[in-house]
């Protein structure tokens, strides 16, 4: 009778692992390359929100000597050979792309090279993964020198890493940081109702946050 009072939760079919956070992007990309190489049999897909990040990931994969395919459009089936795929989130969420990924007879691992500043946008993209069969896995990679963390005082986390004895090349994975990221995204959601699209995280913050 009163079911309309309760918001129905979306069933999540993917497994999301705790974020991995480094001090510098160079170390973030180095480990991302190592991990996708290890998961080559699980159809690893590297996803980016900004076009500038696509080029950064391409450079990292090339420097690591890894073979990959940068998908700029989807027509029919995906490549059936064991290779790393690089794709923008806009293309990933298109209907024909989701349909193509649904034909893969194995669990897929999605490696997001960054977060999107607004939680509502990121959550909408992630919800589309529920259409995929099996149990996809989701991984996020961060660097404290990136605009999002600098905006929310990432230097304090750098000091914490130093006190904990975490080496520069090492990463931290903790629920506290995951919660801080989500809280920060929600604050940005409240502040930025109508966003101006951008080609990079730096560009996004300069257009949507700092002008105010």
C-alpha positions as CSV (number, residue, x, y, z in Angstrom):
1,X,0.0,0.0,0.0
2,X,2.7,2.4,1.0
3,X,5.4,1.0,-1.3
4,X,5.6,4.3,-3.2
5,X,7.2,5.8,0.0
6,X,10.2,3.6,-0.4
7,X,12.9,4.2,-3.0
8,X,13.6,0.9,-4.8
9,X,17.3,0.1,-4.8
10,X,19.0,-0.8,-8.0
11,X,20.4,-4.3,-7.9
12,X,24.1,-4.2,-8.4
13,X,25.5,-7.1,-10.4
14,X,29.2,-6.0,-10.6
15,X,31.8,-6.3,-7.9
16,X,33.6,-3.1,-7.0
17,X,37.0,-3.3,-5.4
18,X,38.4,-0.7,-3.0
19,X,40.1,2.2,-4.8
20,X,43.9,2.2,-5.2
21,X,45.5,5.6,-4.6
22,X,49.0,6.8,-5.3
23,X,50.8,10.0,-4.7
24,X,51.8,10.5,-8.4
25,X,50.1,9.6,-11.7
26,X,53.2,8.0,-13.1
27,X,53.1,5.3,-10.4
28,X,49.3,5.0,-10.8
29,X,49.7,4.2,-14.5
30,X,52.6,1.9,-14.0
31,X,50.6,-0.3,-11.7
32,X,47.5,-0.1,-13.8
33,X,49.5,-1.5,-16.7
34,X,50.8,-4.4,-14.5
35,X,47.3,-5.3,-13.3
36,X,45.6,-5.3,-16.7
37,X,48.5,-7.4,-18.0
38,X,47.8,-10.0,-15.3
39,X,44.1,-10.0,-16.2
40,X,44.5,-10.4,-19.9
41,X,42.4,-13.6,-19.8
42,X,39.5,-11.7,-18.1
43,X,39.1,-9.2,-20.9
44,X,40.5,-6.1,-19.2
45,X,38.9,-2.9,-20.3
46,X,40.5,0.5,-19.3
47,X,37.9,3.3,-19.1
48,X,38.4,7.0,-19.0
49,X,36.0,10.0,-18.5
50,X,38.2,12.6,-20.2
51,X,39.8,12.6,-23.6
52,X,43.2,13.8,-22.2
53,X,43.3,10.7,-20.0
54,X,42.9,8.5,-23.0
55,X,46.2,9.8,-24.4
56,X,47.9,9.4,-21.0
57,X,46.8,5.8,-20.7
58,X,47.8,5.1,-24.3
59,X,51.3,6.5,-23.5
60,X,51.5,4.4,-20.4
61,X,50.5,1.1,-22.2
62,X,52.9,1.8,-25.1
63,X,55.8,2.5,-22.7
64,X,55.0,-0.7,-20.9
65,X,55.2,-2.6,-24.2
66,X,51.6,-3.8,-24.0
67,X,49.4,-4.5,-26.9
68,X,46.0,-2.8,-26.8
69,X,43.2,-1.6,-28.9
70,X,41.7,1.9,-28.6
71,X,38.0,1.5,-29.4
72,X,36.6,4.6,-31.0
73,X,33.5,3.0,-32.3
74,X,31.6,-0.3,-32.1
75,X,30.3,-2.1,-35.1
76,X,29.2,-5.7,-34.5
77,X,31.3,-7.9,-32.3
78,X,34.3,-7.0,-30.2
79,X,37.8,-8.2,-31.0
80,X,38.0,-11.9,-30.0
81,X,41.7,-12.0,-29.4
82,X,43.2,-11.5,-25.9
83,X,44.0,-7.9,-25.8
84,X,43.6,-4.9,-23.6
85,X,40.8,-2.5,-24.6
86,X,40.8,1.2,-24.1
87,X,37.5,3.0,-24.3
88,X,35.9,6.3,-23.3
89,X,33.0,6.0,-20.9
90,X,30.7,7.7,-23.5
91,X,31.3,5.0,-26.0
92,X,31.1,2.3,-23.3
93,X,27.6,3.3,-22.3
94,X,26.1,3.3,-25.8
95,X,23.5,0.7,-26.4
96,X,25.4,-1.1,-29.1
97,X,28.5,-1.3,-27.0
98,X,26.7,-2.8,-24.0
99,X,25.1,-5.3,-26.4
100,X,28.6,-6.2,-27.8
101,X,30.0,-6.7,-24.3
102,X,27.0,-8.8,-23.3
103,X,28.1,-11.4,-25.9
104,X,31.4,-12.0,-24.1
105,X,31.2,-15.5,-22.4
106,X,33.3,-14.5,-19.4
107,X,33.4,-11.9,-16.6
108,X,34.9,-8.6,-17.7
109,X,37.2,-6.4,-15.6
110,X,36.7,-2.7,-15.9
111,X,39.6,-0.5,-14.9
112,X,38.6,3.2,-14.5
113,X,41.7,5.4,-14.8
114,X,40.0,8.2,-12.9
115,X,36.9,9.3,-11.1
116,X,34.3,11.8,-12.5
117,X,33.9,14.9,-10.3
118,X,30.1,14.5,-9.9
119,X,28.8,11.4,-8.1
120,X,25.5,11.5,-10.0
121,X,27.2,11.2,-13.3
122,X,29.6,8.5,-12.2
123,X,26.8,6.5,-10.6
124,X,24.7,6.7,-13.7
125,X,27.5,5.3,-15.8
126,X,28.2,2.5,-13.3
127,X,24.5,1.5,-13.2
128,X,24.7,0.6,-16.9
129,X,27.1,-2.2,-16.0
130,X,24.2,-4.0,-14.4
131,X,23.0,-4.9,-17.8
132,X,26.0,-7.1,-18.4
133,X,25.8,-10.8,-17.7
134,X,28.0,-12.5,-15.2
135,X,29.8,-10.6,-12.5
136,X,32.0,-7.8,-13.9
137,X,34.6,-6.3,-11.6
138,X,35.2,-2.6,-11.3
139,X,38.5,-1.0,-10.2
140,X,39.4,2.7,-9.7
141,X,42.8,4.2,-9.8
142,X,43.7,7.6,-8.3
143,X,46.6,9.9,-7.8
144,X,46.8,12.6,-5.1
145,X,48.3,15.1,-7.5
146,X,45.1,15.0,-9.6
147,X,42.7,18.0,-9.5
148,X,40.0,16.3,-7.5
149,X,42.3,15.5,-4.6
150,X,44.1,18.8,-4.8
151,X,40.7,20.5,-4.5
152,X,39.9,18.6,-1.3
153,X,43.4,18.9,0.3
154,X,45.1,15.8,-1.1
155,X,48.4,17.0,0.5
156,X,47.1,16.0,3.9
157,X,46.8,12.4,2.6
158,X,50.3,12.6,1.2
159,X,51.5,13.6,4.7
160,X,49.6,10.6,6.1
161,X,51.2,8.3,3.6
162,X,54.6,9.6,4.6
163,X,53.9,9.0,8.3
164,X,52.7,5.5,7.6
165,X,55.9,4.8,5.7
166,X,54.3,4.2,2.4
167,X,56.9,4.5,-0.4
168,X,56.3,6.9,-3.3
169,X,55.7,4.0,-5.7
170,X,53.3,2.4,-3.2
171,X,49.6,2.8,-3.0
172,X,47.0,3.0,-0.3
173,X,43.6,1.2,-0.4
174,X,41.3,2.1,2.5
175,X,37.6,2.5,3.0
176,X,38.3,5.9,4.6
177,X,39.6,7.3,1.3
178,X,36.8,5.7,-0.7
179,X,34.3,7.4,1.6
180,X,36.1,10.7,1.3
181,X,36.0,10.5,-2.5
182,X,32.3,9.8,-2.5
183,X,31.6,12.6,0.0
184,X,33.6,15.0,-2.2
185,X,31.7,14.0,-5.3
186,X,28.4,14.6,-3.6
187,X,29.6,18.1,-2.4
188,X,30.5,18.9,-6.0
189,X,27.1,17.6,-7.2
190,X,25.3,20.1,-4.9
191,X,27.5,23.0,-6.0
192,X,27.5,22.2,-9.7
193,X,23.9,21.7,-10.9
194,X,24.6,22.3,-14.6
195,X,28.1,21.4,-15.7
196,X,30.2,22.6,-18.5
197,X,31.8,19.7,-20.3
198,X,35.6,19.5,-20.5
199,X,38.4,17.5,-22.1
200,X,40.4,16.9,-18.9
201,X,39.9,17.0,-15.1
202,X,41.9,20.2,-14.9
203,X,39.7,21.8,-17.6
204,X,36.6,20.6,-15.8
205,X,37.5,22.1,-12.5
206,X,38.6,25.4,-14.1
207,X,35.3,25.7,-15.9
208,X,32.9,24.4,-13.2
209,X,34.5,25.1,-9.8
210,X,37.1,27.8,-9.8
211,X,35.2,30.5,-11.7
212,X,32.9,30.7,-8.7
